[in-house]
Amino acid sequence: MTYVGDGKNYIPTIHVSDLAQFVHFVVEKKPYRKYIFAIDHTPFPTLKFHMETIASSLGNGQTKSVNLMSVIKDPNYDVFLLNIKLKPSAIVEE
């Protein structure tokens, strides 16, 4: 698996079963907020961590970093640099 740069950028995730429970909760309770963040508590939610986990679970465990300059030709290169630090909405922690 290949990732761009040093892989230290944060990528929030949520497990599919947690997402299903959350959707059920939102449908039942109809919260007043327009936007709600539901994320898991992965200890190291970095791109590199996610790539290493996927590689070890589904592949041979090998990962490598690609120099950012090699992907700048792509007009959407900035998607590889997302660095999103979120905390769950209060409704999730209730």
Secondary structure as UniProt FT lines:
FT   STRAND          2..4
FT   TURN            5..6
FT   HELIX           16..29
FT   HELIX           47..58
FT   STRAND          64..66
FT   HELIX           68..70
FT   TURN            71..73
FT   TURN            75..76
FT   HELIX           77..81
FT   HELIX           90..93
//
